[in-house]
Amino acid sequence: MFNKLYLLIPAIFIFLASKGAEQNSPPSFDELYKEFGYTSIEEAVNEFENHFHCKVELPEMTSPISITHQFGRFYEDKRYKLNDNLRIMFVNEDQRRNMFTIDIRPVHNKLIFDGKEYVLQYGGKGIYIEAHNFHFYVFEKNNLQYLLSVPLKASDVGMPDKLGRIADSVKGIEGENECTIY
């Protein structure tokens, strides 16, 4: 009996230690983003569309840099109702500087930018800015303002053209797509 108990005690300690290690292990890459309110892109887009009663078209062309994960988050500014936005984030777990974001808001709450202007294929204009260690590209389509951003350290080769092609890949919506809050 003593021999069996002698063998069982170390097994119990190993089991309990492994359970404790599981509980104390750092959150996974996906869990970290979930802790900051990120969900799937589809879920975040649905929240935005339901909130503003309008349709969101995402670019058909995505990240100009290599990515491993994608997330979405709808942020509702309950206090001022001015900063409601949808953020789509493409990230690379192995190369943390590789991050591409798309921030979308209704044009009636748009932000004003000053930078180099480009003409997009559909006739609209895009504005390119390098600021705060990021490449930014802003354009309006379907009564929404889109802000594309990539860190300067991730890539700097032809970024205005790459971001312009992404902007051009957003499909137009027939008729009015007026985003409103009810």
C-alpha positions, 0 to 999 in steps of 0.5 A: 500500500505504501509503495502505491501511495509513494508513486501516486503522490508525485503524480498528483503534484505533477498534475496539480502543477500542470493545472496551475501552469495552465491557469497562469500562462499568458493569454494567446495572441487571439485572447489579447485582442479579445480582451481589447474588444476585438471580435471577428470582422463580420461581427464588428461590421454587423454591429456598425451596420446595425448601429448606423443603418447603412451598408459597409463595403470593405476593400476587396484588396487587403493588406499591403504587408504580410499578416497572420490574423484579422480582427474587427471592433465597433466602438460606440461613443456613447457620450458625444456620438461623434467618434463611433467607428469600425476598426478592421485590423490585420496583424502579424503575430510573428512580426509585430510591426506588420499591422494594417488598419482600416478605420471607418466612420460616417462622413457626417462625423468625418475627420479632416486631413491635409496631405498629398491628394490623389485621384482615385479610379472612381473619381473620388480623391484620396489623401496620403499623409505620413505622420506619427510613424504611420502611412495614412490614406484617407478617402470617402466612398458610400457616405463613409470615410475610410482611413487606411494606415500602415506603420512606417517601419512595416514598409515604405516602398510605393505605399501611396500607390499600394494604399490607393489600389486598396481604396479603389477596391472598395465597391460602390453601393447603388443609391444612397447609403446614408448612415444615421443613428436611430 
